[in-house]
Amino acid sequence: MAMETAQIEDLKWIGEHYSELQRKYPDMYIAVKDGKVIAVGRKFGEVYNKAKKLAGEKNFAIDYMLTWPLSTKHSLITDFKNMIFSLDF
């Protein structure tokens, strides 16, 4: 599954706003489209399905807001994202 430019921009936006998002949505998945949070939840599948319904397409980004320090979180999420984007939904 190749990432679209919009997904890459949304992932950048998440990175730029991570601390704020982490405080607002601790230990939750968030889906972002066009720099806006469109779905939130504790289960990846539920957030994915909500976001797909709202966005009407697959061009959105999903990330998990760990409550761990950012340096630890970053390497874990990078590995997780690599795993998720290799799946075909």
ABEGO torsion letter per residue (X at the ends): XBBBAAAAAAAAAAAAAAAAAAAABBGBBBBBBGGBBABBEABAAAAAAAAAAAAGBABBBBBBBBABBAAAAAAAAAAAAAAAAABBX
